[in-house]
Amino acid sequence: MATREPVECPVCREPTAQGQQLEDHLLESHSKPELASFVAAETTVPATGDPAD
Ligand SMILES: [Zn+2]
C-alpha cells in the first residue's frame, strides 16, 4: 500500500499523475468555475414531481 494508484479525474477523464492527489489535480488543472459547473451538473436532481417545493 506504499504507492497510490492514479485516479481518473471525473472532470476531464484524465488520470492524475503518479502519486498526485486528485485534489491537487483539480486545483492545478481546473478553474473554480469549471469545478463549480461540474459539481452543479452532477448534483442536478431529476424531476420527480415532488410537490414539496
Ligand atoms: Zn481533471
mmCIF file of the protein (N, C-alpha, C, O) and its ligand, coordinates in Angstrom:
data_MODEL
# 
_entry.id   MODEL 
# 
loop_
_entity.id 
_entity.type 
_entity.pdbx_number_of_molecules 
1 polymer     1 
2 non-polymer 1 
# 
_entity_poly.entity_id                      1 
_entity_poly.type                           'polypeptide(L)' 
_entity_poly.nstd_linkage                   no 
_entity_poly.nstd_monomer                   no 
_entity_poly.pdbx_seq_one_letter_code       MATREPVECPVCREPTAQGQQLEDHLLESHSKPELASFVAAETTVPATGDPAD 
_entity_poly.pdbx_seq_one_letter_code_can   MATREPVECPVCREPTAQGQQLEDHLLESHSKPELASFVAAETTVPATGDPAD 
_entity_poly.pdbx_strand_id                 A 
# 
loop_
_entity_poly_seq.entity_id 
_entity_poly_seq.num 
_entity_poly_seq.mon_id 
_entity_poly_seq.hetero 
1 1  MET n 
1 2  ALA n 
1 3  THR n 
1 4  ARG n 
1 5  GLU n 
1 6  PRO n 
1 7  VAL n 
1 8  GLU n 
1 9  CYS n 
1 10 PRO n 
1 11 VAL n 
1 12 CYS n 
1 13 ARG n 
1 14 GLU n 
1 15 PRO n 
1 16 THR n 
1 17 ALA n 
1 18 GLN n 
1 19 GLY n 
1 20 GLN n 
1 21 GLN n 
1 22 LEU n 
1 23 GLU n 
1 24 ASP n 
1 25 HIS n 
1 26 LEU n 
1 27 LEU n 
1 28 GLU n 
1 29 SER n 
1 30 HIS n 
1 31 SER n 
1 32 LYS n 
1 33 PRO n 
1 34 GLU n 
1 35 LEU n 
1 36 ALA n 
1 37 SER n 
1 38 PHE n 
1 39 VAL n 
1 40 ALA n 
1 41 ALA n 
1 42 GLU n 
1 43 THR n 
1 44 THR n 
1 45 VAL n 
1 46 PRO n 
1 47 ALA n 
1 48 THR n 
1 49 GLY n 
1 50 ASP n 
1 51 PRO n 
1 52 ALA n 
1 53 ASP n 
# 
loop_
_struct_asym.id 
_struct_asym.entity_id 
A 1 
B 2 
# 
loop_
_chem_comp.id 
_chem_comp.type 
_chem_comp.mon_nstd_flag 
ALA 'L-peptide linking' y 
ARG 'L-peptide linking' y 
ASP 'L-peptide linking' y 
CYS 'L-peptide linking' y 
GLN 'L-peptide linking' y 
GLU 'L-peptide linking' y 
GLY 'peptide linking'   y 
HIS 'L-peptide linking' y 
LEU 'L-peptide linking' y 
LYS 'L-peptide linking' y 
MET 'L-peptide linking' y 
PHE 'L-peptide linking' y 
PRO 'L-peptide linking' y 
SER 'L-peptide linking' y 
THR 'L-peptide linking' y 
VAL 'L-peptide linking' y 
ZN  non-polymer         . 
# 
_pdbx_entity_nonpoly.entity_id   2 
_pdbx_entity_nonpoly.name        ? 
_pdbx_entity_nonpoly.comp_id     ZN 
# 
_pdbx_nonpoly_scheme.asym_id         B 
_pdbx_nonpoly_scheme.entity_id       2 
_pdbx_nonpoly_scheme.mon_id          ZN 
_pdbx_nonpoly_scheme.ndb_seq_num     1 
_pdbx_nonpoly_scheme.pdb_seq_num     101 
_pdbx_nonpoly_scheme.auth_seq_num    101 
_pdbx_nonpoly_scheme.pdb_mon_id      ZN 
_pdbx_nonpoly_scheme.auth_mon_id     ZN 
_pdbx_nonpoly_scheme.pdb_strand_id   A 
_pdbx_nonpoly_scheme.pdb_ins_code    . 
# 
loop_
_atom_site.group_PDB 
_atom_site.id 
_atom_site.type_symbol 
_atom_site.label_atom_id 
_atom_site.label_alt_id 
_atom_site.label_comp_id 
_atom_site.label_asym_id 
_atom_site.label_entity_id 
_atom_site.label_seq_id 
_atom_site.pdbx_PDB_ins_code 
_atom_site.Cartn_x 
_atom_site.Cartn_y 
_atom_site.Cartn_z 
_atom_site.occupancy 
_atom_site.B_iso_or_equiv 
_atom_site.pdbx_formal_charge 
_atom_site.auth_seq_id 
_atom_site.auth_comp_id 
_atom_site.auth_asym_id 
_atom_site.auth_atom_id 
_atom_site.pdbx_PDB_model_num 
ATOM   1   N  N  . MET A 1 1  ? 0.833   -1.210 0.000   1.00 0.00 ? 1   MET A N  1 
ATOM   2   C  CA . MET A 1 1  ? 0.000   0.000  0.000   1.00 0.00 ? 1   MET A CA 1 
ATOM   3   C  C  . MET A 1 1  ? 0.865   1.258  0.000   1.00 0.00 ? 1   MET A C  1 
ATOM   4   O  O  . MET A 1 1  ? 0.428   2.325  0.431   1.00 0.00 ? 1   MET A O  1 
ATOM   5   N  N  . ALA A 1 2  ? 2.106   1.118  -0.492  1.00 0.00 ? 2   ALA A N  1 
ATOM   6   C  CA . ALA A 1 2  ? 3.015   2.262  -0.460  1.00 0.00 ? 2   ALA A CA 1 
ATOM   7   C  C  . ALA A 1 2  ? 2.708   3.254  -1.571  1.00 0.00 ? 2   ALA A C  1 
ATOM   8   O  O  . ALA A 1 2  ? 2.806   4.468  -1.392  1.00 0.00 ? 2   ALA A O  1 
ATOM   9   N  N  . THR A 1 3  ? 2.337   2.708  -2.717  1.00 0.00 ? 3   THR A N  1 
ATOM   10  C  CA . THR A 1 3  ? 2.070   3.604  -3.839  1.00 0.00 ? 3   THR A CA 1 
ATOM   11  C  C  . THR A 1 3  ? 0.579   3.783  -4.031  1.00 0.00 ? 3   THR A C  1 
ATOM   12  O  O  . THR A 1 3  ? -0.217  2.871  -3.806  1.00 0.00 ? 3   THR A O  1 
ATOM   13  N  N  . ARG A 1 4  ? 0.233   4.967  -4.447  1.00 0.00 ? 4   ARG A N  1 
ATOM   14  C  CA . ARG A 1 4  ? -1.158  5.251  -4.707  1.00 0.00 ? 4   ARG A CA 1 
ATOM   15  C  C  . ARG A 1 4  ? -1.462  5.013  -6.176  1.00 0.00 ? 4   ARG A C  1 
ATOM   16  O  O  . ARG A 1 4  ? -0.696  5.421  -7.049  1.00 0.00 ? 4   ARG A O  1 
ATOM   17  N  N  . GLU A 1 5  ? -2.556  4.365  -6.443  1.00 0.00 ? 5   GLU A N  1 
ATOM   18  C  CA . GLU A 1 5  ? -2.965  4.181  -7.828  1.00 0.00 ? 5   GLU A CA 1 
ATOM   19  C  C  . GLU A 1 5  ? -3.391  5.535  -8.396  1.00 0.00 ? 5   GLU A C  1 
ATOM   20  O  O  . GLU A 1 5  ? -4.033  6.330  -7.710  1.00 0.00 ? 5   GLU A O  1 
ATOM   21  N  N  . PRO A 1 6  ? -3.030  5.788  -9.646  1.00 0.00 ? 6   PRO A N  1 
ATOM   22  C  CA . PRO A 1 6  ? -3.530  7.016  -10.268 1.00 0.00 ? 6   PRO A CA 1 
ATOM   23  C  C  . PRO A 1 6  ? -5.049  7.000  -10.301 1.00 0.00 ? 6   PRO A C  1 
ATOM   24  O  O  . PRO A 1 6  ? -5.667  5.961  -10.534 1.00 0.00 ? 6   PRO A O  1 
ATOM   25  N  N  . VAL A 1 7  ? -5.630  8.140  -10.069 1.00 0.00 ? 7   VAL A N  1 
ATOM   26  C  CA . VAL A 1 7  ? -7.085  8.248  -10.047 1.00 0.00 ? 7   VAL A CA 1 
ATOM   27  C  C  . VAL A 1 7  ? -7.547  8.975  -11.304 1.00 0.00 ? 7   VAL A C  1 
ATOM   28  O  O  . VAL A 1 7  ? -6.929  9.953  -11.725 1.00 0.00 ? 7   VAL A O  1 
ATOM   29  N  N  . GLU A 1 8  ? -8.606  8.508  -11.884 1.00 0.00 ? 8   GLU A N  1 
ATOM   30  C  CA . GLU A 1 8  ? -9.138  9.204  -13.047 1.00 0.00 ? 8   GLU A CA 1 
ATOM   31  C  C  . GLU A 1 8  ? -9.945  10.403 -12.592 1.00 0.00 ? 8   GLU A C  1 
ATOM   32  O  O  . GLU A 1 8  ? -10.861 10.291 -11.776 1.00 0.00 ? 8   GLU A O  1 
ATOM   33  N  N  . CYS A 1 9  ? -9.583  11.552 -13.139 1.00 0.00 ? 9   CYS A N  1 
ATOM   34  C  CA . CYS A 1 9  ? -10.298 12.770 -12.788 1.00 0.00 ? 9   CYS A CA 1 
ATOM   35  C  C  . CYS A 1 9  ? -11.709 12.707 -13.369 1.00 0.00 ? 9   CYS A C  1 
ATOM   36  O  O  . CYS A 1 9  ? -11.876 12.464 -14.564 1.00 0.00 ? 9   CYS A O  1 
ATOM   37  N  N  . PRO A 1 10 ? -12.710 12.919 -12.545 1.00 0.00 ? 10  PRO A N  1 
ATOM   38  C  CA . PRO A 1 10 ? -14.085 12.846 -13.041 1.00 0.00 ? 10  PRO A CA 1 
ATOM   39  C  C  . PRO A 1 10 ? -14.441 14.006 -13.951 1.00 0.00 ? 10  PRO A C  1 
ATOM   40  O  O  . PRO A 1 10 ? -15.414 13.928 -14.702 1.00 0.00 ? 10  PRO A O  1 
ATOM   41  N  N  . VAL A 1 11 ? -13.667 15.081 -13.895 1.00 0.00 ? 11  VAL A N  1 
ATOM   42  C  CA . VAL A 1 11 ? -13.982 16.264 -14.695 1.00 0.00 ? 11  VAL A CA 1 
ATOM   43  C  C  . VAL A 1 11 ? -13.473 16.117 -16.122 1.00 0.00 ? 11  VAL A C  1 
ATOM   44  O  O  . VAL A 1 11 ? -14.223 16.329 -17.074 1.00 0.00 ? 11  VAL A O  1 
ATOM   45  N  N  . CYS A 1 12 ? -12.200 15.755 -16.276 1.00 0.00 ? 12  CYS A N  1 
ATOM   46  C  CA . CYS A 1 12 ? -11.603 15.702 -17.613 1.00 0.00 ? 12  CYS A CA 1 
ATOM   47  C  C  . CYS A 1 12 ? -11.290 14.275 -18.058 1.00 0.00 ? 12  CYS A C  1 
ATOM   48  O  O  . CYS A 1 12 ? -10.812 14.066 -19.173 1.00 0.00 ? 12  CYS A O  1 
ATOM   49  N  N  . ARG A 1 13 ? -11.551 13.308 -17.208 1.00 0.00 ? 13  ARG A N  1 
ATOM   50  C  CA . ARG A 1 13 ? -11.318 11.899 -17.535 1.00 0.00 ? 13  ARG A CA 1 
ATOM   51  C  C  . ARG A 1 13 ? -9.846  11.573 -17.766 1.00 0.00 ? 13  ARG A C  1 
ATOM   52  O  O  . ARG A 1 13 ? -9.514  10.554 -18.372 1.00 0.00 ? 13  ARG A O  1 
ATOM   53  N  N  . GLU A 1 14 ? -8.978  12.437 -17.284 1.00 0.00 ? 14  GLU A N  1 
ATOM   54  C  CA . GLU A 1 14 ? -7.550  12.176 -17.398 1.00 0.00 ? 14  GLU A CA 1 
ATOM   55  C  C  . GLU A 1 14 ? -7.076  11.578 -16.077 1.00 0.00 ? 14  GLU A C  1 
ATOM   56  O  O  . GLU A 1 14 ? -7.512  12.013 -15.011 1.00 0.00 ? 14  GLU A O  1 
ATOM   57  N  N  . PRO A 1 15 ? -6.193  10.589 -16.136 1.00 0.00 ? 15  PRO A N  1 
ATOM   58  C  CA . PRO A 1 15 ? -5.644  10.056 -14.893 1.00 0.00 ? 15  PRO A CA 1 
ATOM   59  C  C  . PRO A 1 15 ? -4.715  11.077 -14.248 1.00 0.00 ? 15  PRO A C  1 
ATOM   60  O  O  . PRO A 1 15 ? -3.997  11.802 -14.936 1.00 0.00 ? 15  PRO A O  1 
ATOM   61  N  N  . THR A 1 16 ? -4.739  11.122 -12.951 1.00 0.00 ? 16  THR A N  1 
ATOM   62  C  CA . THR A 1 16 ? -3.821  12.019 -12.259 1.00 0.00 ? 16  THR A CA 1 
ATOM   63  C  C  . THR A 1 16 ? -2.406  11.489 -12.392 1.00 0.00 ? 16  THR A C  1 
ATOM   64  O  O  . THR A 1 16 ? -2.207  10.305 -12.663 1.00 0.00 ? 16  THR A O  1 
ATOM   65  N  N  . ALA A 1 17 ? -1.418  12.359 -12.204 1.00 0.00 ? 17  ALA A N  1 
ATOM   66  C  CA . ALA A 1 17 ? -0.027  11.935 -12.280 1.00 0.00 ? 17  ALA A CA 1 
ATOM   67  C  C  . ALA A 1 17 ? 0.260   10.964 -11.137 1.00 0.00 ? 17  ALA A C  1 
ATOM   68  O  O  . ALA A 1 17 ? -0.427  10.957 -10.115 1.00 0.00 ? 17  ALA A O  1 
ATOM   69  N  N  . GLN A 1 18 ? 1.291   10.148 -11.336 1.00 0.00 ? 18  GLN A N  1 
ATOM   70  C  CA . GLN A 1 18 ? 1.668   9.165  -10.322 1.00 0.00 ? 18  GLN A CA 1 
ATOM   71  C  C  . GLN A 1 18 ? 1.900   9.856  -8.974  1.00 0.00 ? 18  GLN A C  1 
ATOM   72  O  O  . GLN A 1 18 ? 2.709   10.777 -8.865  1.00 0.00 ? 18  GLN A O  1 
ATOM   73  N  N  . GLY A 1 19 ? 1.191   9.403  -7.980  1.00 0.00 ? 19  GLY A N  1 
ATOM   74  C  CA . GLY A 1 19 ? 1.383   9.962  -6.653  1.00 0.00 ? 19  GLY A CA 1 
ATOM   75  C  C  . GLY A 1 19 ? 0.687   11.291 -6.436  1.00 0.00 ? 19  GLY A C  1 
ATOM   76  O  O  . GLY A 1 19 ? 0.759   11.868 -5.351  1.00 0.00 ? 19  GLY A O  1 
ATOM   77  N  N  . GLN A 1 20 ? 0.016   11.775 -7.466  1.00 0.00 ? 20  GLN A N  1 
ATOM   78  C  CA . GLN A 1 20 ? -0.665  13.053 -7.308  1.00 0.00 ? 20  GLN A CA 1 
ATOM   79  C  C  . GLN A 1 20 ? -2.062  12.837 -6.752  1.00 0.00 ? 20  GLN A C  1 
ATOM   80  O  O  . GLN A 1 20 ? -2.797  11.947 -7.181  1.00 0.00 ? 20  GLN A O  1 
ATOM   81  N  N  . GLN A 1 21 ? -2.399  13.663 -5.801  1.00 0.00 ? 21  GLN A N  1 
ATOM   82  C  CA . GLN A 1 21 ? -3.733  13.586 -5.240  1.00 0.00 ? 21  GLN A CA 1 
ATOM   83  C  C  . GLN A 1 21 ? -4.724  14.179 -6.236  1.00 0.00 ? 21  GLN A C  1 
ATOM   84  O  O  . GLN A 1 21 ? -4.412  15.123 -6.962  1.00 0.00 ? 21  GLN A O  1 
ATOM   85  N  N  . LEU A 1 22 ? -5.908  13.613 -6.253  1.00 0.00 ? 22  LEU A N  1 
ATOM   86  C  CA . LEU A 1 22 ? -6.942  14.143 -7.141  1.00 0.00 ? 22  LEU A CA 1 
ATOM   87  C  C  . LEU A 1 22 ? -7.219  15.610 -6.801  1.00 0.00 ? 22  LEU A C  1 
ATOM   88  O  O  . LEU A 1 22 ? -7.456  16.433 -7.685  1.00 0.00 ? 22  LEU A O  1 
ATOM   89  N  N  . GLU A 1 23 ? -7.185  15.909 -5.533  1.00 0.00 ? 23  GLU A N  1 
ATOM   90  C  CA . GLU A 1 23 ? -7.412  17.300 -5.114  1.00 0.00 ? 23  GLU A CA 1 
ATOM   91  C  C  . GLU A 1 23 ? -6.409  18.242 -5.749  1.00 0.00 ? 23  GLU A C  1 
ATOM   92  O  O  . GLU A 1 23 ? -6.759  19.325 -6.216  1.00 0.00 ? 23  GLU A O  1 
ATOM   93  N  N  . ASP A 1 24 ? -5.138  17.806 -5.761  1.00 0.00 ? 24  ASP A N  1 
ATOM   94  C  CA . ASP A 1 24 ? -4.100  18.648 -6.344  1.00 0.00 ? 24  ASP A CA 1 
ATOM   95  C  C  . ASP A 1 24 ? -4.335  18.833 -7.839  1.00 0.00 ? 24  ASP A C  1 
ATOM   96  O  O  . ASP A 1 24 ? -4.169  19.927 -8.377  1.00 0.00 ? 24  ASP A O  1 
ATOM   97  N  N  . HIS A 1 25 ? -4.722  17.751 -8.494  1.00 0.00 ? 25  HIS A N  1 
ATOM   98  C  CA . HIS A 1 25 ? -5.017  17.834 -9.924  1.00 0.00 ? 25  HIS A CA 1 
ATOM   99  C  C  . HIS A 1 25 ? -6.155  18.808 -10.178 1.00 0.00 ? 25  HIS A C  1 
ATOM   100 O  O  . HIS A 1 25 ? -6.084  19.638 -11.084 1.00 0.00 ? 25  HIS A O  1 
ATOM   101 N  N  . LEU A 1 26 ? -7.190  18.705 -9.384  1.00 0.00 ? 26  LEU A N  1 
ATOM   102 C  CA . LEU A 1 26 ? -8.348  19.576 -9.553  1.00 0.00 ? 26  LEU A CA 1 
ATOM   103 C  C  . LEU A 1 26 ? -7.957  21.038 -9.393  1.00 0.00 ? 26  LEU A C  1 
ATOM   104 O  O  . LEU A 1 26 ? -8.398  21.901 -10.151 1.00 0.00 ? 26  LEU A O  1 
ATOM   105 N  N  . LEU A 1 27 ? -7.119  21.302 -8.390  1.00 0.00 ? 27  LEU A N  1 
ATOM   106 C  CA . LEU A 1 27 ? -6.712  22.676 -8.130  1.00 0.00 ? 27  LEU A CA 1 
ATOM   107 C  C  . LEU A 1 27 ? -5.800  23.209 -9.226  1.00 0.00 ? 27  LEU A C  1 
ATOM   108 O  O  . LEU A 1 27 ? -5.881  24.378 -9.603  1.00 0.00 ? 27  LEU A O  1 
ATOM   109 N  N  . GLU A 1 28 ? -4.930  22.335 -9.736  1.00 0.00 ? 28  GLU A N  1 
ATOM   110 C  CA . GLU A 1 28 ? -3.952  22.766 -10.731 1.00 0.00 ? 28  GLU A CA 1 
ATOM   111 C  C  . GLU A 1 28 ? -4.538  22.834 -12.135 1.00 0.00 ? 28  GLU A C  1 
ATOM   112 O  O  . GLU A 1 28 ? -4.201  23.728 -12.912 1.00 0.00 ? 28  GLU A O  1 
ATOM   113 N  N  . SER A 1 29 ? -5.409  21.897 -12.455 1.00 0.00 ? 29  SER A N  1 
ATOM   114 C  CA . SER A 1 29 ? -5.842  21.748 -13.840 1.00 0.00 ? 29  SER A CA 1 
ATOM   115 C  C  . SER A 1 29 ? -7.210  22.348 -14.131 1.00 0.00 ? 29  SER A C  1 
ATOM   116 O  O  . SER A 1 29 ? -7.577  22.545 -15.290 1.00 0.00 ? 29  SER A O  1 
ATOM   117 N  N  . HIS A 1 30 ? -7.955  22.635 -13.084 1.00 0.00 ? 30  HIS A N  1 
ATOM   118 C  CA . HIS A 1 30 ? -9.306  23.114 -13.325 1.00 0.00 ? 30  HIS A CA 1 
ATOM   119 C  C  . HIS A 1 30 ? -9.587  24.386 -12.545 1.00 0.00 ? 30  HIS A C  1 
ATOM   120 O  O  . HIS A 1 30 ? -9.218  24.524 -11.379 1.00 0.00 ? 30  HIS A O  1 
ATOM   121 N  N  . SER A 1 31 ? -10.247 25.304 -13.222 1.00 0.00 ? 31  SER A N  1 
ATOM   122 C  CA . SER A 1 31 ? -10.578 26.559 -12.567 1.00 0.00 ? 31  SER A CA 1 
ATOM   123 C  C  . SER A 1 31 ? -11.796 26.364 -11.670 1.00 0.00 ? 31  SER A C  1 
ATOM   124 O  O  . SER A 1 31 ? -12.536 25.387 -11.791 1.00 0.00 ? 31  SER A O  1 
ATOM   125 N  N  . LYS A 1 32 ? -11.974 27.300 -10.789 1.00 0.00 ? 32  LYS A N  1 
ATOM   126 C  CA . LYS A 1 32 ? -13.093 27.228 -9.852  1.00 0.00 ? 32  LYS A CA 1 
ATOM   127 C  C  . LYS A 1 32 ? -14.442 27.179 -10.590 1.00 0.00 ? 32  LYS A C  1 
ATOM   128 O  O  . LYS A 1 32 ? -15.286 26.345 -10.263 1.00 0.00 ? 32  LYS A O  1 
ATOM   129 N  N  . PRO A 1 33 ? -14.654 28.053 -11.572 1.00 0.00 ? 33  PRO A N  1 
ATOM   130 C  CA . PRO A 1 33 ? -15.921 27.971 -12.327 1.00 0.00 ? 33  PRO A CA 1 
ATOM   131 C  C  . PRO A 1 33 ? -16.110 26.628 -13.008 1.00 0.00 ? 33  PRO A C  1 
ATOM   132 O  O  . PRO A 1 33 ? -17.229 26.124 -13.105 1.00 0.00 ? 33  PRO A O  1 
ATOM   133 N  N  . GLU A 1 34 ? -15.013 26.051 -13.479 1.00 0.00 ? 34  GLU A N  1 
ATOM   134 C  CA . GLU A 1 34 ? -15.084 24.756 -14.147 1.00 0.00 ? 34  GLU A CA 1 
ATOM   135 C  C  . GLU A 1 34 ? -15.568 23.691 -13.166 1.00 0.00 ? 34  GLU A C  1 
ATOM   136 O  O  . GLU A 1 34 ? -16.446 22.888 -13.479 1.00 0.00 ? 34  GLU A O  1 
ATOM   137 N  N  . LEU A 1 35 ? -14.975 23.703 -11.975 1.00 0.00 ? 35  LEU A N  1 
ATOM   138 C  CA . LEU A 1 35 ? -15.351 22.739 -10.946 1.00 0.00 ? 35  LEU A CA 1 
ATOM   139 C  C  . LEU A 1 35 ? -16.784 22.975 -10.490 1.00 0.00 ? 35  LEU A C  1 
ATOM   140 O  O  . LEU A 1 35 ? -17.539 22.034 -10.244 1.00 0.00 ? 35  LEU A O  1 
ATOM   141 N  N  . ALA A 1 36 ? -17.138 24.235 -10.384 1.00 0.00 ? 36  ALA A N  1 
ATOM   142 C  CA . ALA A 1 36 ? -18.493 24.572 -9.930  1.00 0.00 ? 36  ALA A CA 1 
ATOM   143 C  C  . ALA A 1 36 ? -19.540 24.049 -10.891 1.00 0.00 ? 36  ALA A C  1 
ATOM   144 O  O  . ALA A 1 36 ? -20.545 23.475 -10.473 1.00 0.00 ? 36  ALA A O  1 
ATOM   145 N  N  . SER A 1 37 ? -19.303 24.249 -12.196 1.00 0.00 ? 37  SER A N  1 
ATOM   146 C  CA . SER A 1 37 ? -20.281 23.798 -13.173 1.00 0.00 ? 37  SER A CA 1 
ATOM   147 C  C  . SER A 1 37 ? -20.348 22.283 -13.220 1.00 0.00 ? 37  SER A C  1 
ATOM   148 O  O  . SER A 1 37 ? -21.409 21.705 -13.458 1.00 0.00 ? 37  SER A O  1 
ATOM   149 N  N  . PHE A 1 38 ? -19.189 21.633 -12.989 1.00 0.00 ? 38  PHE A N  1 
ATOM   150 C  CA . PHE A 1 38 ? -19.185 20.169 -12.985 1.00 0.00 ? 38  PHE A CA 1 
ATOM   151 C  C  . PHE A 1 38 ? -20.015 19.649 -11.814 1.00 0.00 ? 38  PHE A C  1 
ATOM   152 O  O  . PHE A 1 38 ? -20.855 18.764 -11.981 1.00 0.00 ? 38  PHE A O  1 
ATOM   153 N  N  . VAL A 1 39 ? -19.774 20.201 -10.639 1.00 0.00 ? 39  VAL A N  1 
ATOM   154 C  CA . VAL A 1 39 ? -20.497 19.754 -9.448  1.00 0.00 ? 39  VAL A CA 1 
ATOM   155 C  C  . VAL A 1 39 ? -21.984 20.050 -9.592  1.00 0.00 ? 39  VAL A C  1 
ATOM   156 O  O  . VAL A 1 39 ? -22.833 19.245 -9.212  1.00 0.00 ? 39  VAL A O  1 
ATOM   157 N  N  . ALA A 1 40 ? -22.279 21.211 -10.144 1.00 0.00 ? 40  ALA A N  1 
ATOM   158 C  CA . ALA A 1 40 ? -23.683 21.591 -10.325 1.00 0.00 ? 40  ALA A CA 1 
ATOM   159 C  C  . ALA A 1 40 ? -24.380 20.608 -11.262 1.00 0.00 ? 40  ALA A C  1 
ATOM   160 O  O  . ALA A 1 40 ? -25.516 20.199 -11.022 1.00 0.00 ? 40  ALA A O  1 
ATOM   161 N  N  . ALA A 1 41 ? -23.669 20.235 -12.347 1.00 0.00 ? 41  ALA A N  1 
ATOM   162 C  CA . ALA A 1 41 ? -24.253 19.299 -13.304 1.00 0.00 ? 41  ALA A CA 1 
ATOM   163 C  C  . ALA A 1 41 ? -24.451 17.931 -12.662 1.00 0.00 ? 41  ALA A C  1 
ATOM   164 O  O  . ALA A 1 41 ? -25.446 17.249 -12.910 1.00 0.00 ? 41  ALA A O  1 
ATOM   165 N  N  . GLU A 1 42 ? -23.485 17.544 -11.833 1.00 0.00 ? 42  GLU A N  1 
ATOM   166 C  CA . GLU A 1 42 ? -23.551 16.231 -11.200 1.00 0.00 ? 42  GLU A CA 1 
ATOM   167 C  C  . GLU A 1 42 ? -24.659 16.146 -10.156 1.00 0.00 ? 42  GLU A C  1 
ATOM   168 O  O  . GLU A 1 42 ? -25.213 15.075 -9.907  1.00 0.00 ? 42  GLU A O  1 
ATOM   169 N  N  . THR A 1 43 ? -24.969 17.276 -9.557  1.00 0.00 ? 43  THR A N  1 
ATOM   170 C  CA . THR A 1 43 ? -25.927 17.253 -8.463  1.00 0.00 ? 43  THR A CA 1 
ATOM   171 C  C  . THR A 1 43 ? -27.327 17.672 -8.905  1.00 0.00 ? 43  THR A C  1 
ATOM   172 O  O  . THR A 1 43 ? -28.212 17.895 -8.080  1.00 0.00 ? 43  THR A O  1 
ATOM   173 N  N  . THR A 1 44 ? -27.510 17.773 -10.211 1.00 0.00 ? 44  THR A N  1 
ATOM   174 C  CA . THR A 1 44 ? -28.843 18.097 -10.712 1.00 0.00 ? 44  THR A CA 1 
ATOM   175 C  C  . THR A 1 44 ? -29.814 16.995 -10.290 1.00 0.00 ? 44  THR A C  1 
ATOM   176 O  O  . THR A 1 44 ? -29.616 15.817 -10.587 1.00 0.00 ? 44  THR A O  1 
ATOM   177 N  N  . VAL A 1 45 ? -30.836 17.402 -9.611  1.00 0.00 ? 45  VAL A N  1 
ATOM   178 C  CA . VAL A 1 45 ? -31.824 16.442 -9.139  1.00 0.00 ? 45  VAL A CA 1 
ATOM   179 C  C  . VAL A 1 45 ? -32.864 16.226 -10.218 1.00 0.00 ? 45  VAL A C  1 
ATOM   180 O  O  . VAL A 1 45 ? -33.470 17.181 -10.705 1.00 0.00 ? 45  VAL A O  1 
ATOM   181 N  N  . PRO A 1 46 ? -33.071 14.988 -10.589 1.00 0.00 ? 46  PRO A N  1 
ATOM   182 C  CA . PRO A 1 46 ? -34.100 14.718 -11.605 1.00 0.00 ? 46  PRO A CA 1 
ATOM   183 C  C  . PRO A 1 46 ? -35.489 15.072 -11.090 1.00 0.00 ? 46  PRO A C  1 
ATOM   184 O  O  . PRO A 1 46 ? -35.808 14.864 -9.920  1.00 0.00 ? 46  PRO A O  1 
ATOM   185 N  N  . ALA A 1 47 ? -36.294 15.604 -11.977 1.00 0.00 ? 47  ALA A N  1 
ATOM   186 C  CA . ALA A 1 47 ? -37.639 15.991 -11.600 1.00 0.00 ? 47  ALA A CA 1 
ATOM   187 C  C  . ALA A 1 47 ? -38.458 14.743 -11.257 1.00 0.00 ? 47  ALA A C  1 
ATOM   188 O  O  . ALA A 1 47 ? -38.619 13.839 -12.077 1.00 0.00 ? 47  ALA A O  1 
ATOM   189 N  N  . THR A 1 48 ? -38.957 14.721 -10.054 1.00 0.00 ? 48  THR A N  1 
ATOM   190 C  CA . THR A 1 48 ? -39.715 13.559 -9.628  1.00 0.00 ? 48  THR A CA 1 
ATOM   191 C  C  . THR A 1 48 ? -41.187 13.902 -9.398  1.00 0.00 ? 48  THR A C  1 
ATOM   192 O  O  . THR A 1 48 ? -41.997 13.043 -9.050  1.00 0.00 ? 48  THR A O  1 
ATOM   193 N  N  . GLY A 1 49 ? -41.501 15.156 -9.600  1.00 0.00 ? 49  GLY A N  1 
ATOM   194 C  CA . GLY A 1 49 ? -42.884 15.561 -9.368  1.00 0.00 ? 49  GLY A CA 1 
ATOM   195 C  C  . GLY A 1 49 ? -43.190 15.709 -7.892  1.00 0.00 ? 49  GLY A C  1 
ATOM   196 O  O  . GLY A 1 49 ? -44.345 15.650 -7.469  1.00 0.00 ? 49  GLY A O  1 
ATOM   197 N  N  . ASP A 1 50 ? -42.120 15.905 -7.104  1.00 0.00 ? 50  ASP A N  1 
ATOM   198 C  CA . ASP A 1 50 ? -42.313 16.091 -5.672  1.00 0.00 ? 50  ASP A CA 1 
ATOM   199 C  C  . ASP A 1 50 ? -43.053 17.401 -5.425  1.00 0.00 ? 50  ASP A C  1 
ATOM   200 O  O  . ASP A 1 50 ? -42.573 18.458 -5.832  1.00 0.00 ? 50  ASP A O  1 
ATOM   201 N  N  . PRO A 1 51 ? -44.181 17.357 -4.784  1.00 0.00 ? 51  PRO A N  1 
ATOM   202 C  CA . PRO A 1 51 ? -44.963 18.584 -4.561  1.00 0.00 ? 51  PRO A CA 1 
ATOM   203 C  C  . PRO A 1 51 ? -44.357 19.518 -3.524  1.00 0.00 ? 51  PRO A C  1 
ATOM   204 O  O  . PRO A 1 51 ? -44.760 20.676 -3.419  1.00 0.00 ? 51  PRO A O  1 
ATOM   205 N  N  . ALA A 1 52 ? -43.399 19.025 -2.765  1.00 0.00 ? 52  ALA A N  1 
ATOM   206 C  CA . ALA A 1 52 ? -42.805 19.850 -1.704  1.00 0.00 ? 52  ALA A CA 1 
ATOM   207 C  C  . ALA A 1 52 ? -41.749 20.776 -2.284  1.00 0.00 ? 52  ALA A C  1 
ATOM   208 O  O  . ALA A 1 52 ? -40.553 20.505 -2.175  1.00 0.00 ? 52  ALA A O  1 
ATOM   209 N  N  . ASP A 1 53 ? -42.177 21.845 -2.888  1.00 0.00 ? 53  ASP A N  1 
ATOM   210 C  CA . ASP A 1 53 ? -41.241 22.810 -3.445  1.00 0.00 ? 53  ASP A CA 1 
ATOM   211 C  C  . ASP A 1 53 ? -41.336 24.103 -2.670  1.00 0.00 ? 53  ASP A C  1 
ATOM   212 O  O  . ASP A 1 53 ? -40.625 25.061 -2.976  1.00 0.00 ? 53  ASP A O  1 
HETATM 213 ZN ZN . ZN  B 2 .  ? -9.077  16.850 -14.484 1.00 0.00 2 101 ZN  A ZN 1 
# 
